[in-house]
Amino acid sequence: MTSTKEDNFRLVEYAIDALNSGDTSRVSEFISPIYFNHESQMDPVRSKMRGPQEFIDTVVNLRKAISDIHYELLESVASDQKVVSIVSVRGKHTGSFLGFIPPSGNKISYQAVHIFTIGDDGKITEHKAVRDDLALMYQLGVVKGTALEYENFLKEWKRVKW
């Protein structure tokens, strides 16, 4: 099956919509059974998941941690097999994140680049992300400056921007 750039954009929009709404009822329509998420590889359980099950688990876990999470698609470029999207992510940290970061009640706001590979089945087969993890971890209260001048610098540079 040959997909067009427009088809590929639509697949990514479906994925973003599922993340925003929490509705995973149609995931198998845009996530391939061989889907591999590079972002889940640090977790010993999630690293074994593939296909729609992995994507659904991602949606559920993100929405438990950041209950009002919202991805805003800022820009995307596509080819016949790839979509690269820049997104803005925001929400409020209301639940355990990554299984060990307790809820902080803090607002979060960061940007990320997501890279999706589209397979021969016309569905998303792979996902990679490059996020501003320093901003996220700072906003969650996980990292702090080691001295007041560094803390002030981080506060201005990596603060929530919404």
Beta strands, then each sheet from edge to edge (+ up, - down):
strand 1: 31-37
strand 2: 70-78
strand 3: 82-92
strand 4: 107-118
strand 5: 124-131
sheet 1: 1+ 5+ 4- 3+ 2-
end
